[in-house]
Amino acid sequence: MKAIVVTDKAAGTAGMKLVERPEPQAAINDVLVQVHASRFVPTELEWPSTWTDRNGRDRTPSIPGHELAGVVTALGYGTTGLSVGQRVFGLADWYRDGTLAELVAMEARNLAPLPGDVDFVVGASLPISGLTAWQGLFQHGRIQAGQSVLAHGAAGAVGSMVTQLAREAGAYVIGTGRAADRQTVLDFGAKEFLDLDNEALEDIGQVDLVFDVIGGEIQKRSASLVRAGGTLVTVVGPAEVRPSDGLAVDFVVEPDRAQLNEIVQRVRDGRLKTNIGHVSPLDDAVAALTPAERRKGKTIIRVRS
């Protein structure tokens, strides 16, 4: 099969190569999926799991990418809940070869059915950003209708999902970003927009939940905005500064079939828009994932036409 592999951490995305690899086999509780569309997150090249296994042993050349949409072609021993020929989407294990390939073997529980009226490209754009937003808002942030949410990076992959899901839950959303992102963030449903380069973060006042995807100084300053009993949720590692009278929660997104079902249903009925910017075939993936300039929206690799 064709697959993208990485071997050199220092080379970044420019070190990716399109090669021929042996087809994977479905182990116990696995399925084999023919990948139709995949997404790669650039920060994967900084994750230890891209380069080593759970015991710290080198596992290169490894296949990156963890989000996919495709069709089940084989079931491993003991696999239940899915069937051969079924359209699926989901989130592959961090420590196994990933989804920038024509085939991937992964645990069935990490996949959810992809309805026939949802394009594979759309399906591949949903798992990480959708699950991250869902888990941060509802599991860790416990957001309620009438509360306020400060969504950093609200035009980005995760931030746009946070903005839409929080708005749908009845929260008042304030989105942040660059000046050029203002209309995009408002279109996603934010009630207010703050330009982090030119406007004072502290002018927002207090909020019930901060959803942090930036870290650093912005995270530190945001902690002071969390009102008593509120929560700072972050996906960039442990918070350096905690709210004085609230919680700070850092987490790593986990696969969840029920949550994927909730997310894709919202896409189907128009309550949730995904943020796709560029679609490229697998043969051109290395160039597409090493853009010469900043692109808006997610880059999706269409593995199979």
LOGUNU-813737 format. One line per 8 residues: number of its first residue (from 1); their letters; for each residue x, y negated, z of C-alpha. Coordinates in steps of 0.25 Angstrom, whole numbers, plus 2048, in hexadecimal, padded with zeros to 3 digits. Layout:
LOGUNU-813737
NUM = A = X,Y,Z  ...
END
This chain:
LOGUNU-813737
1 = MKAIVVTD = 800,800,800  804,7F1,7FF  807,7EA,80C  80E,7DD,811  819,7E0,81B  822,7D8,824  830,7DC,828  836,7CF,82C
9 = KAAGTAGM = 830,7C6,837  839,7BA,834  835,7BA,826  826,7B6,829  81C,7B8,81E  826,7B7,814  82C,7C4,818  81F,7CC,815
17 = KLVERPEP = 820,7D6,809  816,7DD,801  81A,7EC,801  815,7FA,7FF  812,801,80C  80D,80F,80F  7FE,810,811  7FA,810,820
25 = QAAINDVL = 7F2,81C,826  7E7,81B,82F  7EA,820,83D  7E0,824,848  7D5,81A,84A  7DB,812,83E  7D5,80E,830  7DC,80C,823
33 = VQVHASRF = 7D7,7FF,81D  7D9,7FB,80F  7DC,7EC,811  7D5,7E2,808  7D9,7D5,80F  7E3,7D2,81A  7E8,7C6,822  7F5,7C3,828
41 = VPTELEWP = 7F8,7BA,833  805,7B3,832  808,7B4,841  809,7C3,83F  817,7C1,83C  81A,7BD,84A  812,7C8,851  81B,7D3,857
49 = STWTDRNG = 811,7DD,852  814,7DA,843  823,7DF,845  822,7E9,850  819,7F4,855  813,7F5,863  820,7FB,869  829,7EF,863
57 = RDRTPSIP = 82E,7F8,857  830,7F1,84A  825,7F5,840  829,7ED,834  827,7ED,828  819,7EA,82E  80C,7E6,826  806,7D9,82C
65 = GHELAGVV = 7F8,7D4,82C  7ED,7D9,836  7E0,7D4,830  7D9,7DB,825  7CC,7DF,81D  7CB,7EB,815  7C5,7F9,813  7C7,805,81C
73 = TALGYGTT = 7CD,811,813  7D1,81B,81E  7CE,81F,82C  7D8,824,837  7D4,830,840  7CA,82C,84A  7C6,81F,843  7B8,81A,845
81 = GLSVGQRV = 7B0,80E,843  7B4,80C,834  7B3,813,827  7BB,815,81A  7B6,80B,810  7B2,801,81B  7B6,7F2,819  7BD,7ED,826
89 = FGLADWYR = 7C5,7E1,82C  7CD,7E0,838  7DA,7DE,840  7E6,7E8,83F  7EF,7EC,84A  7FA,7E2,84D  805,7ED,84D  801,7F5,841
97 = DGTLAELV = 803,7F2,832  7F9,7E7,82E  7F0,7E3,823  7F8,7DD,818  7F8,7EA,811  7EF,7F2,808  7EB,7FC,813  7EC,7FB,823
105 = AMEARNLA = 7EA,805,82D  7E3,800,83A  7DA,803,846  7CC,804,842  7C8,7FC,84E  7CF,7F0,849  7C6,7EF,83D  7B7,7EB,83B
113 = PLPGDVDF = 7AE,7ED,82F  7AF,7E2,825  7A1,7DF,81F  7A0,7E0,810  79C,7D2,80E  7A9,7CD,814  7B5,7CC,80B  7C2,7D3,80F
121 = VVGASLPI = 7CA,7C6,80F  7C0,7C0,819  7C1,7CD,821  7D0,7CC,822  7D0,7BE,827  7C7,7C0,833  7CE,7CA,83D  7D9,7C2,844
129 = SGLTAWQG = 7D3,7B4,844  7C5,7B9,846  7C8,7C3,852  7D2,7B9,858  7C7,7AE,858  7BC,7B7,85D  7C5,7BD,868  7CA,7B0,86D
137 = LFQHGRIQ = 7BD,7A9,86D  7B4,7B4,873  7BC,7BE,87A  7C7,7B5,880  7C1,7A7,87F  7B2,7AC,882  7AD,79F,87B  79F,79C,87D
145 = AGQSVLAH = 795,793,876  796,784,87A  7A5,785,87D  7B0,77E,876  7BC,784,86E  7C9,77E,86A  7CD,786,85D  7DB,784,859
153 = GAAGAVGS = 7DF,786,84B  7D1,786,847  7D3,786,838  7DC,792,839  7D9,7A1,839  7D6,7A3,847  7D1,795,84B  7C7,795,840
161 = MVTQLARE = 7C1,7A1,845  7C1,79C,853  7BA,78F,84F  7AF,797,848  7AC,7A1,852  7AC,797,85E  7A3,78E,856  79A,79A,853
169 = AGAYVIGT = 79A,79D,862  795,78F,865  7A2,789,86A  7A6,77B,867  7B3,77C,85E  7BF,773,85D  7C9,777,853  7D7,772,851
177 = GRAADRQT = 7E1,772,845  7E8,769,83C  7E1,75D,836  7DE,764,828  7D7,76F,830  7CC,766,835  7C1,769,82B  7C4,778,82B
185 = VLDFGAKE = 7C3,779,83A  7B6,771,83A  7B0,77A,82F  7B3,786,837  7AA,780,842  7B2,778,84C  7AB,76C,852  7B8,764,853
193 = FLDLDNEA = 7C6,764,84D  7D3,760,853  7DF,75D,84B  7EB,763,853  7F5,75A,84C  7EE,74D,84E  7E4,74E,859  7E5,750,868
201 = LEDIGQVD = 7E1,75E,86C  7DE,759,87A  7D3,750,874  7CA,75C,873  7C7,75D,882  7C4,76A,889  7BF,777,882  7BB,784,887
209 = LVFDVIGG = 7C4,78C,87E  7D1,78A,876  7D4,794,86B  7E3,792,868  7EA,797,85C  7F6,78E,85D  7FD,78F,86A  808,786,86F
217 = EIQKRSAS = 805,777,872  7F7,778,86D  7F4,783,876  7FA,77D,882  7F2,770,880  7E5,778,87D  7E5,77F,88A  7E3,772,891
225 = LVRAGGTL = 7D6,770,889  7CF,77D,88E  7C5,779,898  7C2,781,8A5  7BE,78F,8A3  7C3,78E,894  7CC,796,88C  7D9,794,884
233 = VTVVGPAE = 7D9,7A0,87A  7E6,7A2,872  7EC,7AB,867  7FA,7A6,867  7FF,7AD,874  7FD,7AA,883  7F9,79B,886  805,793,88B
241 = VRPSDGLA = 7FB,78A,893  7EE,78F,899  7E1,786,89B  7E1,781,8A9  7D3,787,8AC  7D1,791,8A1  7D6,79D,89A  7E1,79F,890
249 = VDFVVEPD = 7E0,7AC,888  7E9,7B1,87D  7E6,7BD,875  7E9,7C5,869  7DE,7C8,85F  7D9,7D7,85F  7D1,7DF,855  7C2,7E0,858
257 = RAQLNEIV = 7B8,7E6,84F  7AC,7E0,856  7B2,7D2,855  7B5,7D4,846  7A7,7D8,844  7A2,7CB,84A  7AC,7C3,843  7A9,7C8,835
265 = QRVRDGRL = 79A,7C7,837  79C,7B8,83A  7A4,7B7,82C  798,7BE,825  78D,7B5,82A  795,7A8,828  798,7A5,837  7A7,7A7,835
273 = KTNIGHVS = 7B0,7A3,82A  7BE,7A8,828  7CA,79F,824  7D0,7A5,817  7DA,79D,810  7E2,7A6,806  7E0,7B4,801  7EC,7BB,7FA
281 = PLDDAVAA = 7EE,7C9,7F4  7F7,7D3,7FC  802,7D1,7F0  803,7C2,7F3  801,7C3,802  810,7C0,806  80F,7B3,7FE  801,7B0,804
289 = LTPAERRK = 805,7B2,812  811,7A9,810  80A,79C,80C  812,790,808  809,787,80F  7FE,788,81A  7F1,78E,815  7E4,78C,81B
297 = GKTIIRVR = 7DC,799,81F  7E0,7A7,820  7E8,7AE,815  7E2,7BC,812  7E9,7C7,80A  7E0,7CE,801  7E6,7DC,800  7DC,7E2,7F7
305 = S = 7D3,7DB,7ED
END
